[in-house]
């Protein structure tokens, strides 16, 4: 995010995400914050917009819960 970049904020955000049988992230919550609210919010927004390969039980897709870590680094 532009504001976070201007303030020099960076870090890792770990999310707990719920992935449906269709690969859509139905819910995301911050499990471990990086300490910057704007980066935490950007991580949740990115996860909700992403598409995932659903877990499978046998040959059938199933809903699942996973942890996802996003890293925000300044270059």
Secondary structure as UniProt FT lines:
FT   HELIX           2..6
FT   TURN            7..8
FT   STRAND          11..19
FT   TURN            21..22
FT   STRAND          24..32
FT   HELIX           37..49
FT   STRAND          55..57
FT   TURN            58..59
FT   STRAND          60..62
FT   STRAND          64..72
//
